[in-house]
Amino acid sequence: MELSGLESELDRTTASRSQLYALLALAFGFPDQELHGAIREGLIARSIAELCAALPHQLSAVVTADLAAAADAYVDFESEYIRLFDVGAAGPPCPLYGGVYIGDRMKNMEEATRFYNYFELRLSPEVRELPDHITTELEFLHYLTFREAEIGQHGGDVSSLLRAERDFLERHLCRWVPRLRERLAKQKPAVFFAALVDFAIAFFEADRAYAAALAGD
């Protein structure tokens, strides 16, 4: 999804937030050779830096060269992703499912699904990811911020979207991704994955505070 003709600084900021959520969803997904190449060539790191430059979030400390530090060989990069996030005798050591970290997983998935359904969204059977997977949650926030920019450029009321962004971040990503980082640190991960999680945590917290302020908290 793309936005054009955004005249106000606020709407352009919202569009950058939306693009950053979409970029993070891509970066946390199962890597293909194209993504690996984009990381190694620095395209992902540059895109993150450019989007952050359009935000008032003060994220320069976590936008580092480590976001371009991928293994030379795709097979090694893929294997590290699988080791950390995808397989294991009792499940992966660092699952990318929020419900694993914050109590009753079924309840967590049900709550996330209620958020999606409230905005008339349904999970695509083709994607085959569960409601509490990080890519699903990031795509949802990409959608909310996209709609915020779209409605905002026509002078519409975006307060309900801001409150939803604030609440979803507070109840989901801001709660469980720091716990993911704790597990990840014990696995001595490849530099890129540690940097990606560090950046995501900083962005989620900054964006939660930003949405809360705009919503009038």
N, C-alpha and C positions, 0 to 999 in steps of 0.2 A: 504494500500500500504506500502511495506517495501523496504528499501534500504540495500544493503550489499556490502562488498568489497570496502568501501570508504577509500582511502588511505590518502588524504590530510586533514589537519585540517579544511580548508575552507569548503570542502564538508561535513565533519562530523558536522560542525556547521550548515550548511544548512539543513541537515537531522534532526537535533534537532529542528530547527525552524519549519520544516514541521510537525514533531510529535506534537509539542506544539499547533500548529493551530488545528490539528485533535483532540487533547485532549480538547481544549476549545470548539470546536464544540459539542463534547459529553457533556461537563459540562453544556452548555447553552441549551441543548435540553430538551424536556419534560422528567422528571426523571422517570425511572422505579425502581423497587426494587433493581436491581443489582447495578445501579449507586448510589442509596442511601447508600447501604452497602459499596461500594468502598469509598465513601466520609467519612462515619463514621469510617471506619477502617484506614483512613489516606492514602489510596492508591493513591487517586487523588492528595493530597497535596505532597506526596513523589515523585510522577511522575513529577509533575510540578517543584519541587525543583531540581530533578536530571537533567531534561532538561535545566533548567535555568543555572545550574552549567557548562553546556557545551557551554554557550553563553557569548559573551562579553558585555552583556546588563546591568549589574549592577542592578539586580532586587531583591536583597536579602531583601530589606526593605518591599516589598509587597508580598513576599512568606512567609506567616505567618501561625500559627496554626489555624487561623480562617478559612482556606481553608479545614479544617477537622471538622468544627463545624456544624454538621447536627443534626436535631431533632432526638430523639431516635426512634420514630415511623415513619415508611414510610408514613403513611397517613397524618401525620402532615407536613412532608417535602413536599409532593405532594401538599397539600392544600396551603402552603405558595407560592409555585411556581405559582399555579393557581391564587391566590389572586393578586400577583404582576404583572405577565406577560401574563395571559391567558384570564381572564374574567373581566367583569365590566359592569355596566349599560350603560355607554357610551364608552365601550372598556376598556381594562386593564389600570391601572394607569401608568404602566411602559412597554409599548409595546416593543417587541424586533425587531421592523421593522424600519430600518434607515430612510425611507422616511417620517415617522411621524415627525421626528425631524429636517429635513433640507430642508424645502421648499416643492415644488410641488412633491408629492409622486409618481405620475405616471412618471414624468420626471426622478426622482431618480431611479425608477425600470428600466426604459428604458436604462438609462446610465449603470447601473450594468449589465443588460442583454447584452449590447454591449461589455462589457469587457469579459463576458463569451463566447459569440459567436465568438469573435476574436480568442480565443483559441480553437474554435470548440467544446465548451461545451454546453450542453442543460440541462435544469432542468428535472429531472426525474419525470414523472407523479405519481410514487409510493410514492415519498417523500411528495408531497403536501405542500411544503413551497414555499413562494413567493421569488422573486429575492432579495428583500431587507431585508430578515430575517437574523438575525445574524449568524445562523448556515449555511445558504447558503453562506454568505460572507466568513465565516471562512473556509468552505470546499474549496472554490475557492483559498484562500491563501495557504491552505494545498497543493492543486494541483500545484500551481505555484512554491512553494518552493521545492516540490518533483521533479518536472521537472528540476528545477535549479540544484539540487544535481545530478540527473540522467545524465543530459547533461554535467555538470561540471566535473564529474569523467572521462569522455571520452575526456576532453579537448575542449569541444564545447563552443561557444559564448553564454553566459547567460545574456548579457546586456539588451536585450529586456524584459526578465523575471524580472530582477531587477527593471527596469523602471516601468513595470506593477505593481509590488508589491508596489513600492513607491507611484505611482499615485493612486492605488486603496485604499490603507490605508489613504492617504491624503484626498481623495475625499469622502470616506465613513466612515470606522470605527473610524478613528481619529477625524472626525467631529461630529459624532452623539452619540457615546458611552459616552463621557463626559456629554452630555445633559441627557442621560438615568440616569447617576449617580445622577444628580440634582433631578430628579423626584423620584428616589429610596430613597434618603435620607429623603424625606418628608413622606414616607410610613413606616418608622421605620422597615426595613426588617430584616429577620433572618440574623444572622452574616455571614453565608456562602455566601449568595447572594451578600451582600455588599462587602465582601472580593474578590469574583470572579470578580465583575465589576471593583474594584480598581486594581486588578492584570492585567486584560485585558487592561485597559487604559494605564498602564505603559508599558506593553509589546508592544502594538500597536505603541506607540510613539517611543520607543526605536528601534523597528524593522523598522519603517519607516525611521528613521535617518540612520540606518545600511544599508538598501537597497540603500538609496540615496547616501551614501558615496561610496559604491561599484560600483554604476552606474556612478560615476564620477562627482556628483553634487558638 
